[in-house]
C-alpha cells in the first residue's frame, strides 16, 4: 500500500511539471493502448452503449466507444494534474456559467442539495466550486481502499474549501452544519448498493435502479435540489450550468425529483454520449430480483 502511495505521489509531481499540451499527447497514446492493446472493460462499455442506443448502427456505436475512451483518458490525466493545478489555471479551464443561481440562495441564507453525474470532468468541479460559489461545499464520496492516497486526496481537495465526506457520514454532516449556507453535493447516477431500496424507472432504454439519497435529504431538510451540468467546451476546458430541479421538494411525490434528475441527465447523454462513464456496470441489478415480498 505504501509503495502504491509513493508511486502515486511520483506520478502526481511528474504531471505537475508537464505542460497541458504534453499531458494530452500522453492521453491520446494511452487511449490507443486501451482501445487496441488492452481493451479496458470493452465488453461492459459496448453492451451498455448498444442497449442504450438500440436504434443506432454498429458504426455509430463504435464511434461512441472510441469517443468514450478519449474522454476517459483525458479525465485520468486531468484528474492527476488536478492535484497540482494552480488556482489560476483551474479558474480559466473550469467556468461556472451562472453562479448567481447559487449565490442568490446564499444571500437568502439557504443551503442546497446538488447532484451531478459521472459526465465529462467531474473531478475538477469538486475543486473549482468553492472558487466560484459562496456556499461551503461538502461532497460525498466512496473512500479509496488505499488509506494514504485517500488521505492525500482529501487534504488536497480541502485547500480551496471542499470537504470530502464518506458516504457513511452523510447524515452526521447534515445534522451538524446549520451555522452557514451549505452545498451538499451528490454524484447520484451510479448503481445503488441496495437495489431493494432504489427507485426504478426506464433510463436510456433500460429498466434502471436509481439512488434516492439526494432526494431523501432534500425532502427531509426542506432544501432545493439543483443539477450541475458539466460540458466540455474544448480539450481541457469546461463550462458548468446550474439548473434548479426542484424548489419545493417537500410537496413532491416519492421518486419525482429522482426521475427529474435522471431525465435531465438522459437528455444530456443523448446529445453527447461519448462523455458519459460507460465503463461502470450501471445496469447490473434486475427489478425482478429485488421485488419486495409482502409479509404474511
VOBA-1610 file (N, C-alpha, C; in pm, whole numbers, padded with zeros to 5 digits, always signed):
BEGIN
Unk+00082-00120+00000Unk+00000+00000+00000Unk+00086+00126+00000Unk+00194+00125+00078Unk+00286+00239+00081Unk+00356+00257-00053Unk+00390+00145-00116Unk+00455+00154-00247Unk+00362+00221-00346Unk+00235+00184-00345Unk+00137+00245-00434Unk+00125+00394-00406Unk+00131+00430-00280Unk+00121+00571-00242Unk+00238+00652-00297Unk+00360+00602-00278Unk+00477+00675-00326Unk+00481+00682-00479Unk+00434+00575-00545Unk+00425+00578-00690Unk+00324+00683-00735Unk+00212+00689-00664Unk+00110+00789-00695Unk+00164+00930-00679Unk+00236+00957-00571Unk+00293+01090-00546Unk+00394+01126-00655Unk+00474+01026-00695Unk+00572+01049-00802Unk+00503+01091-00932Unk+00397+01019-00969Unk+00325+01049-01092Unk+00259+01187-01083Unk+00200+01218-00967Unk+00135+01348-00949Unk+00235+01461-00965Unk+00353+01446-00910Unk+00455+01551-00920Unk+00513+01558-01061Unk+00521+01443-01128Unk+00567+01443-01266Unk+00468+01518-01354Unk+00339+01490-01336Unk+00236+01558-01414Unk+00234+01708-01385Unk+00270+01746-01263Unk+00273+01888-01228Unk+00374+01963-01311Unk+00481+01894-01351Unk+00588+01959-01428Unk+00560+01961-01578Unk+00461+01882-01622Unk+00435+01872-01765Unk+00332+01975-01811Unk+00353+02038-01925Unk+00253+02131-01979Unk+00129+02054-02027Unk+00017+02122-02035Unk-00107+02056-02074Unk-00098+01992-02212Unk-00029+02055-02301Unk-00017+02001-02437Unk+00046+01862-02436Unk+00149+01845-02354Unk+00215+01715-02344Unk+00126+01615-02271Unk+00053+01661-02171Unk-00039+01573-02099Unk-00143+01513-02193Unk-00196+01594-02282Unk-00298+01544-02374Unk-00239+01455-02483Unk-00112+01472-02511Unk-00045+01378-02600Unk-00035+01241-02532Unk-00001+01242-02404Unk+00002+01118-02327Unk-00137+01055-02320Unk-00238+01138-02306Unk-00375+01089-02302Unk-00412+01018-02432Unk-00374+01077-02544Unk-00404+01016-02675Unk-00332+00882-02692Unk-00208+00875-02645Unk-00133+00749-02654Unk-00194+00643-02563Unk-00233+00684-02445Unk-00298+00594-02350Unk-00430+00542-02407Unk-00500+00631-02477Unk-00627+00594-02541Unk-00606+00484-02643Unk-00507+00497-02727Unk-00478+00395-02828Unk-00445+00261-02761Unk-00374+00269-02650Unk-00339+00148-02576Unk-00464+00076-02525Unk-00558+00154-02470Unk-00680+00095-02414Unk-00774+00042-02522Unk-00770+00101-02639Unk-00859+00056-02747Unk-00805-00068-02816Unk-00675-00066-02848Unk-00621-00169-02937Unk-00531-00273-02869Unk-00473-00241-02754Unk-00379-00333-02692Unk-00440-00398-02567Unk-00488-00316-02476Unk-00551-00365-02353Unk-00692-00309-02348Unk-00786-00373-02414Unk-00923-00319-02425Unk-00993-00312-02290Unk-00979-00199-02223Unk-01032-00180-02088Unk-01185-00191-02086Unk-01237-00290-02017Unk-01380-00312-01997Unk-01460-00298-02128Unk-01401-00345-02235Unk-01463-00327-02366Unk-01603-00389-02374Unk-01619-00508-02317Unk-01748-00575-02325Unk-01856-00499-02249Unk-01822-00449-02128Unk-01917-00371-02048Unk-01956-00244-02123Unk-01856-00174-02175Unk-01880-00048-02246Unk-01968-00071-02369Unk-01933-00171-02448Unk-02007-00198-02571Unk-02151-00239-02540Unk-02170-00324-02440Unk-02306-00368-02404Unk-02389-00251-02355Unk-02333-00167-02269Unk-02406-00051-02218Unk-02451+00043-02330Unk-02362+00067-02425Unk-02392+00160-02533Unk-02494+00099-02630Unk-02478-00027-02663Unk-02570-00092-02756Unk-02712-00098-02700Unk-02724-00125-02572Unk-02856-00132-02509Unk-02917+00007-02490Unk-02833+00106-02471Unk-02883+00242-02452Unk-02928+00305-02583Unk-02865+00264-02692Unk-02896+00321-02824Unk-02921+00208-02925Unk-03028+00131-02906Unk-03053+00015-02992Unk-03084+00050-03137Unk-03123+00174-03161Unk-03159+00214-03297Unk-03041+00265-03378Unk-02927+00281-03315Unk-02809+00327-03387Unk-02739+00211-03457Unk-02663+00244-03560Unk-02589+00143-03634Unk-02465+00100-03555Unk-02407-00012-03596Unk-02285-00059-03532Unk-02173+00043-03547Unk-02171+00109-03662Unk-02070+00212-03686Unk-02086+00328-03586Unk-02210+00365-03561Unk-02237+00473-03465Unk-02197+00430-03324Unk-02224+00304-03291Unk-02183+00252-03160Unk-02032+00259-03143Unk-01959+00220-03247Unk-01813+00221-03241Unk-01759+00363-03227Unk-01827+00458-03288Unk-01784+00598-03277Unk-01799+00647-03134Unk-01910+00608-03068Unk-01930+00646-02928Unk-01826+00580-02840Unk-01796+00453-02867Unk-01697+00380-02787Unk-01560+00447-02795Unk-01517+00482-02915Unk-01387+00549-02930Unk-01388+00686-02862Unk-01502+00757-02875Unk-01514+00886-02808Unk-01508+00872-02657Unk-01568+00764-02607Unk-01563+00738-02462Unk-01418+00721-02416Unk-01340+00641-02488Unk-01202+00617-02447Unk-01120+00747-02446Unk-01143+00832-02543Unk-01073+00962-02545Unk-01112+01045-02423Unk-01242+01049-02394Unk-01290+01123-02279Unk-01233+01064-02149Unk-01236+00933-02139Unk-01190+00863-02020Unk-01042+00891-01993Unk-00961+00887-02096Unk-00817+00911-02080Unk-00788+01057-02045Unk-00863+01148-02105Unk-00848+01290-02069Unk-00880+01311-01921Unk-00985+01246-01873Unk-01024+01259-01733Unk-00914+01207-01641Unk-00851+01097-01681Unk-00744+01039-01599Unk-00628+01138-01583Unk-00579+01189-01696Unk-00463+01281-01688Unk-00502+01412-01620Unk-00625+01457-01646Unk-00671+01581-01580Unk-00689+01559-01430Unk-00737+01439-01394Unk-00755+01409-01252Unk-00623+01413-01177Unk-00519+01355-01237Unk-00387+01355-01172Unk-00329+01497-01171Unk-00345+01567-01282Unk-00298+01706-01289Unk-00369+01792-01186Unk-00492+01754-01154Unk-00571+01832-01059Unk-00510+01842-00921Unk-00425+01747-00884Unk-00363+01753-00752Unk-00261+01866-00741Unk-00212+01915-00854Unk-00110+02020-00851Unk-00147+02140-00938Unk-00267+02141-00995Unk-00307+02251-01082Unk-00312+02381-01002Unk-00277+02492-01066Unk-00283+02620-00997Unk-00427+02672-00995Unk-00454+02758-00901Unk-00587+02817-00891Unk-00622+02895-01019Unk-00525+02967-01074Unk-00548+03045-01194Unk-00584+02956-01312Unk-00509+02846-01330Unk-00538+02753-01439Unk-00677+02692-01424Unk-00711+02654-01302Unk-00840+02590-01278Unk-00954+02686-01307Unk-00942+02810-01264Unk-01048+02907-01286Unk-01064+02942-01435Unk-00956+02933-01511Unk-00963+02959-01654Unk-01020+02839-01730Unk-00998+02720-01680Unk-01036+02598-01751Unk-01170+02540-01705Unk-01219+02582-01589Unk-01343+02526-01536Unk-01430+02642-01490Unk-01524+02681-01576Unk-01600+02803-01554Unk-01746+02773-01519Unk-01795+02839-01416Unk-01937+02831-01381Unk-02010+02941-01456Unk-02100+02901-01545Unk-02168+02995-01634Unk-02262+03087-01558Unk-02338+03033-01463Unk-02439+03112-01392Unk-02431+03093-01241Unk-02321+03133-01179Unk-02306+03116-01034Unk-02410+03192-00953Unk-02475+03291-01016Unk-02575+03369-00944Unk-02693+03285-00895Unk-02718+03171-00962Unk-02826+03083-00917Unk-02797+03034-00774Unk-02673+02997-00749Unk-02632+02953-00617Unk-02614+03071-00522Unk-02550+03176-00570Unk-02516+03287-00483Unk-02639+03365-00436Unk-02745+03364-00515Unk-02871+03426-00471Unk-02929+03348-00353Unk-02919+03217-00359Unk-02966+03133-00249Unk-02880+03155-00124Unk-02752+03174-00147Unk-02661+03201-00035Unk-02700+03331+00035Unk-02733+03433-00044Unk-02772+03563+00012Unk-02898+03550+00098Unk-02980+03450+00068Unk-03102+03427+00145Unk-03077+03332+00264Unk-02951+03291+00279Unk-02916+03201+00389Unk-02963+03059+00366Unk-02978+03021+00240Unk-03037+02891+00206Unk-02932+02789+00166Unk-02930+02674+00234Unk-02848+02562+00193Unk-02916+02489+00078Unk-02839+02411+00003Unk-02894+02341-00113Unk-02836+02200-00123Unk-02914+02112-00186Unk-02865+01981-00226Unk-02841+01987-00376Unk-02724+01947-00421Unk-02694+01948-00564Unk-02650+01810-00609Unk-02683+01777-00732Unk-02643+01649-00789Unk-02566+01673-00918Unk-02474+01583-00944Unk-02401+01584-01070Unk-02401+01443-01125Unk-02314+01419-01221Unk-02305+01286-01281Unk-02161+01260-01321Unk-02133+01133-01350Unk-02000+01097-01400Unk-01998+01125-01550Unk-01994+01253-01579Unk-02003+01301-01717Unk-01898+01410-01736Unk-01822+01398-01848Unk-01710+01490-01873Unk-01618+01488-01751Unk-01566+01603-01709Unk-01473+01608-01597Unk-01546+01652-01470Unk-01581+01557-01385Unk-01648+01590-01260Unk-01547+01618-01149Unk-01424+01568-01162Unk-01324+01583-01057Unk-01284+01729-01036Unk-01260+01802-01145Unk-01221+01941-01130Unk-01332+02025-01068Unk-01455+01985-01090Unk-01567+02060-01035Unk-01566+02064-00883Unk-01524+01954-00822Unk-01518+01947-00676Unk-01420+02051-00622Unk-01311+02076-00697Unk-01213+02175-00654Unk-01252+02316-00692Unk-01315+02332-00810Unk-01343+02465-00864Unk-01463+02532-00800Unk-01560+02453-00753Unk-01684+02511-00700Unk-01660+02614-00589Unk-01574+02586-00489Unk-01554+02686-00382Unk-01491+02816-00431Unk-01427+02811-00548Unk-01365+02933-00602Unk-01467+03022-00673Unk-01581+02963-00711Unk-01683+03039-00785Unk-01810+03061-00706Unk-01835+02974-00607Unk-01960+02979-00531Unk-01933+03013-00386Unk-02031+03072-00321Unk-02012+03119-00183Unk-02046+03014-00078Unk-02123+02914-00114Unk-02160+02811-00018Unk-02039+02728+00026Unk-02041+02683+00150Unk-01945+02584+00196Unk-01981+02452+00130Unk-01882+02384+00070Unk-01909+02263-00007Unk-01872+02136+00068Unk-01970+02046+00079Unk-01947+01910+00128Unk-01981+01815+00014Unk-01882+01742-00034Unk-01902+01648-00144Unk-01891+01506-00088Unk-01993+01425-00112Unk-01997+01289-00059Unk-01934+01193-00158Unk-01854+01100-00107Unk-01780+01010-00194Unk-01756+00876-00125Unk-01709+00780-00203Unk-01670+00649-00150Unk-01519+00649-00128Unk-01472+00634-00005Unk-01328+00639+00024Unk-01251+00531-00052Unk-01127+00562-00088Unk-01040+00467-00155Unk-00992+00362-00054Unk-00964+00243-00103Unk-00913+00138-00015Unk-00770+00167+00030Unk-00695+00242-00053Unk-00560+00282-00014Unk-00570+00405+00076Unk-00555+00388+00204Unk-00577+00495+00301Unk-00482+00614+00284Unk-00351+00593+00260Unk-00262+00708+00241Unk-00302+00794+00121Unk-00339+00731+00009Unk-00383+00806-00109Unk-00514+00877-00081Unk-00605+00809-00011Unk-00733+00869+00023Unk-00713+00993+00110Unk-00625+00984+00208Unk-00596+01098+00296Unk-00535+01213+00217Unk-00442+01180+00127Unk-00379+01283+00043Unk-00483+01353-00042Unk-00574+01276-00100Unk-00677+01332-00187Unk-00769+01426-00109Unk-00811+01384+00010Unk-00900+01467+00090Unk-00832+01597+00133Unk-00706+01589+00172Unk-00634+01709+00213Unk-00612+01803+00095Unk-00585+01745-00022Unk-00562+01826-00141Unk-00689+01902-00181Unk-00803+01833-00179Unk-00930+01898-00215Unk-00967+02007-00114Unk-00922+01993+00007Unk-00958+02084+00114Unk-00891+02221+00100Unk-00785+02229+00023Unk-00705+02353+00019Unk-00783+02472-00034Unk-00886+02450-00116Unk-00967+02561-00166Unk-01109+02559-00110Unk-01132+02476-00010Unk-01259+02484+00060Unk-01350+02364+00057Unk-01318+02263-00025Unk-01404+02145-00034Unk-01378+02048+00080Unk-01486+01996+00136Unk-01476+01889+00236Unk-01529+01761+00173Unk-01442+01661+00154Unk-01486+01531+00105Unk-01534+01448+00224Unk-01654+01397+00212Unk-01716+01326+00324Unk-01754+01185+00281Unk-01709+01083+00354Unk-01750+00946+00322Unk-01902+00931+00328Unk-01956+00847+00242Unk-02100+00828+00237Unk-02160+00786+00370Unk-02082+00715+00451Unk-02132+00669+00580Unk-02157+00782+00680Unk-02103+00902+00649Unk-02115+01015+00742Unk-02213+01121+00695Unk-02290+01092+00590Unk-02379+01192+00531Unk-02476+01250+00634Unk-02546+01165+00705Unk-02646+01213+00799Unk-02584+01299+00908Unk-02467+01261+00955Unk-02399+01339+01059Unk-02367+01480+01009Unk-02324+01489+00884Unk-02290+01620+00827Unk-02414+01707+00816Unk-02525+01652+00769Unk-02648+01729+00759Unk-02693+01781+00896Unk-02679+01698+00997Unk-02724+01737+01131Unk-02632+01839+01197Unk-02506+01844+01153Unk-02407+01928+01221Unk-02381+02062+01153Unk-02434+02083+01032Unk-02399+02204+00955Unk-02520+02295+00940Unk-02542+02376+01042Unk-02655+02469+01038Unk-02612+02615+01056Unk-02483+02641+01070Unk-02437+02776+01101Unk-02418+02863+00978Unk-02412+02803+00860Unk-02391+02879+00737Unk-02455+02805+00621Unk-02485+02875+00511Unk-02541+02807+00393Unk-02441+02705+00339Unk-02490+02585+00316Unk-02404+02474+00275Unk-02452+02416+00142Unk-02357+02374+00060Unk-02385+02299-00062Unk-02350+02154-00037Unk-02451+02067-00037Unk-02430+01922-00020Unk-02434+01860-00159Unk-02322+01803-00202Unk-02312+01755-00340Unk-02308+01603-00347Unk-02396+01547-00432Unk-02403+01402-00453Unk-02374+01370-00600Unk-02294+01267-00625Unk-02285+01208-00758Unk-02386+01095-00761Unk-02503+01120-00818Unk-02618+01031-00795Unk-02655+00940-00911Unk-02565+00921-01006Unk-02603+00847-01127Unk-02555+00702-01130Unk-02492+00656-01023Unk-02436+00522-01025Unk-02532+00417-00971Unk-02495+00292-00986Unk-02579+00181-00944Unk-02584+00173-00791Unk-02703+00164-00731Unk-02713+00161-00585Unk-02663+00030-00526Unk-02605+00038-00407Unk-02556-00082-00340Unk-02671-00163-00280Unk-02786-00097-00258Unk-02905-00165-00205Unk-03021-00146-00302Unk-03023-00225-00410Unk-03126-00206-00513Unk-03268-00226-00463Unk-03284-00299-00353Unk-03419-00320-00299Unk-03479-00191-00245Unk-03393-00090-00220Unk-03442+00039-00171Unk-03439+00146-00281Unk-03406+00106-00402Unk-03392+00200-00513Unk-03526+00241-00571Unk-03523+00351-00646Unk-03639+00390-00727Unk-03613+00337-00868Unk-03709+00262-00921Unk-03692+00201-01052Unk-03765+00281-01160Unk-03698+00297-01274Unk-03756+00370-01387Unk-03682+00330-01515Unk-03736+00371-01628Unk-03666+00347-01753Unk-03571+00463-01778Unk-03446+00429-01801Unk-03341+00527-01824Unk-03252+00474-01935Unk-03238+00550-02041Unk-03160+00507-02157Unk-03205+00370-02207Unk-03334+00357-02222Unk-03394+00238-02282Unk-03385+00112-02196Unk-03351+00129-02066Unk-03333+00013-01980Unk-03397+00035-01843Unk-03450-00072-01786Unk-03504-00067-01651Unk-03387-00042-01556Unk-03396+00066-01477Unk-03279+00113-01403Unk-03310+00139-01256Unk-03222+00090-01170Unk-03231+00119-01027Unk-03160+00251-01000Unk-03229+00344-00933Unk-03175+00479-00913Unk-03157+00510-00765Unk-03046+00574-00733Unk-03020+00620-00598Unk-03121+00728-00559Unk-03166+00725-00436Unk-03266+00822-00390Unk-03217+00906-00272Unk-03090+00890-00235Unk-03038+00961-00118Unk-03049+01111-00127Unk-03010+01169-00243Unk-03015+01314-00258Unk-03157+01365-00243Unk-03253+01298-00307Unk-03393+01338-00294Unk-03440+01326-00150Unk-03403+01219-00084Unk-03446+01196+00053Unk-03398+01306+00147Unk-03272+01347+00134Unk-03219+01452+00221Unk-03277+01589+00186Unk-03300+01613+00057Unk-03361+01740+00016Unk-03501+01754+00077Unk-03575+01644+00078Unk-03710+01648+00133Unk-03708+01657+00286Unk-03620+01580+00349Unk-03615+01577+00495Unk-03574+01712+00553Unk-03482+01782+00485Unk-03432+01909+00536Unk-03490+02030+00463Unk-03588+02002+00373Unk-03660+02108+00302Unk-03565+02201+00227Unk-03478+02140+00146Unk-03378+02216+00071Unk-03402+02203-00079Unk-03383+02310-00154Unk-03396+02299-00301Unk-03290+02205-00356Unk-03322+02141-00468Unk-03229+02048-00531Unk-03191+02099-00669Unk-03059+02106-00694Unk-03006+02162-00818Unk-02924+02058-00893Unk-02904+02085-01022Unk-02821+01996-01104Unk-02706+02076-01164Unk-02585+02018-01159Unk-02466+02080-01218Unk-02434+02009-01350Unk-02460+02077-01459Unk-02437+02022-01592Unk-02299+02063-01642Unk-02208+01967-01653Unk-02070+01993-01696Unk-02054+01957-01843Unk-02009+02052-01923Unk-01988+02029-02065Unk-01846+02066-02105Unk-01784+01979-02186Unk-01651+02010-02239Unk-01666+02108-02355Unk-01607+02224-02343Unk-01612+02325-02449Unk-01507+02295-02555Unk-01390+02262-02510Unk-01280+02213-02594Unk-01187+02137-02503Unk-01085+02077-02558Unk-00996+01992-02478Unk-00940+02070-02359Unk-00969+02019-02239Unk-00916+02081-02120Unk-00992+02202-02069Unk-01107+02230-02128Unk-01186+02347-02087Unk-01332+02306-02071Unk-01392+02346-01957Unk-01527+02302-01924Unk-01613+02420-01878Unk-01744+02406-01901Unk-01841+02505-01855Unk-01950+02434-01776Unk-01986+02490-01662Unk-02087+02430-01575Unk-02210+02521-01571Unk-02324+02464-01603Unk-02450+02536-01595Unk-02534+02479-01481Unk-02581+02564-01393Unk-02659+02521-01278Unk-02808+02536-01309Unk-02884+02429-01290Unk-03028+02434-01310Unk-03100+02386-01184Unk-03217+02441-01160Unk-03296+02403-01043Unk-03387+02287-01081Unk-03370+02174-01014Unk-03457+02059-01037Unk-03587+02071-00959Unk-03577+02124-00836Unk-03697+02137-00753Unk-03674+02240-00643Unk-03761+02340-00637Unk-03754+02441-00532Unk-03825+02399-00405Unk-03928+02316-00420Unk-04012+02278-00306Unk-04023+02126-00298Unk-03916+02060-00255Unk-03914+01913-00257Unk-04016+01847-00165Unk-04056+01917-00059Unk-04148+01857+00039Unk-04280+01818-00026Unk-04326+01896-00122Unk-04456+01872-00184Unk-04447+01792-00313Unk-04345+01709-00325Unk-04332+01621-00441Unk-04364+01478-00401Unk-04402+01397-00498Unk-04431+01257-00472Unk-04301+01177-00466Unk-04300+01060-00401Unk-04179+00978-00392Unk-04123+00944-00530Unk-03994+00971-00548Unk-03927+00942-00674Unk-03939+01050-00779Unk-04020+01150-00756Unk-04043+01254-00857Unk-03916+01333-00887Unk-03844+01374-00784Unk-03721+01452-00805Unk-03613+01366-00868Unk-03603+01242-00823Unk-03505+01150-00879Unk-03531+01129-01028Unk-03657+01112-01066Unk-03690+01095-01207Unk-03657+01221-01287Unk-03682+01338-01229Unk-03649+01464-01297Unk-03500+01472-01322Unk-03421+01435-01222Unk-03275+01434-01236Unk-03230+01338-01345Unk-03283+01215-01341Unk-03242+01115-01438Unk-03287+01151-01580Unk-03402+01212-01594Unk-03447+01256-01727Unk-03357+01368-01780Unk-03319+01458-01689Unk-03228+01566-01728Unk-03095+01509-01776Unk-03041+01415-01699Unk-02915+01352-01736Unk-02929+01275-01868Unk-03039+01206-01886Unk-03060+01130-02008Unk-03057+01219-02131Unk-03120+01335-02124Unk-03119+01428-02236Unk-02977+01474-02269Unk-02900+01499-02164Unk-02761+01543-02182Unk-02679+01433-02248Unk-02696+01310-02202Unk-02619+01197-02257Unk-02655+01173-02403Unk-02781+01183-02436Unk-02824+01159-02574Unk-02763+01260-02671Unk-02740+01381-02624Unk-02681+01484-02710Unk-02532+01458-02735Unk-02464+01407-02635Unk-02319+01382-02648Unk-02282+01260-02564Unk-02315+01140-02612Unk-02299+01018-02531Unk-02156+00980-02498Unk-02059+01022-02578Unk-01921+00979-02556Unk-01861+01031-02425Unk-01920+01134-02367Unk-01864+01192-02245Unk-01918+01129-02117Unk-02001+01025-02130Unk-02054+00958-02011Unk-01962+00842-01972Unk-01968+00801-01844Unk-01882+00694-01793Unk-01947+00558-01821Unk-01930+00508-01944Unk-01992+00383-01986Unk-01923+00259-01929Unk-01808+00274-01868Unk-01734+00158-01817Unk-01790+00105-01686Unk-01880+00180-01625Unk-01940+00135-01499Unk-02053+00035-01528Unk-02065-00067-01444Unk-02171-00166-01460Unk-02302-00110-01403Unk-02354-00014-01476Unk-02471+00063-01430Unk-02597-00022-01417Unk-02612-00121-01503Unk-02736-00198-01507Unk-02715-00343-01461Unk-02644-00360-01353Unk-02615-00495-01304Unk-02728-00553-01220Unk-02825-00469-01180Unk-02936-00517-01098Unk-03062-00539-01182Unk-03143-00632-01138Unk-03271-00661-01204Unk-03385-00627-01109Unk-03488-00562-01161Unk-03601-00527-01076Unk-03669-00653-01020Unk-03680-00758-01101Unk-03747-00880-01057Unk-03677-00944-00938Unk-03543-00932-00938Unk-03466-00992-00829Unk-03480-00914-00699Unk-03533-00790-00707Unk-03537-00705-00588Unk-03678-00661-00552Unk-03778-00733-00605Unk-03915-00703-00566Unk-03937-00742-00420Unk-03998-00654-00344Unk-04024-00683-00204Unk-04146-00775-00193Unk-04132-00882-00118Unk-04241-00975-00098Unk-04319-00935+00027Unk-04449-00905+00014Unk-04527-00861+00131Unk-04525-00964+00243Unk-04520-00916+00366Unk-04518-01006+00481Unk-04651-01078+00495Unk-04649-01204+00542Unk-04771-01281+00561Unk-04820-01345+00434
//
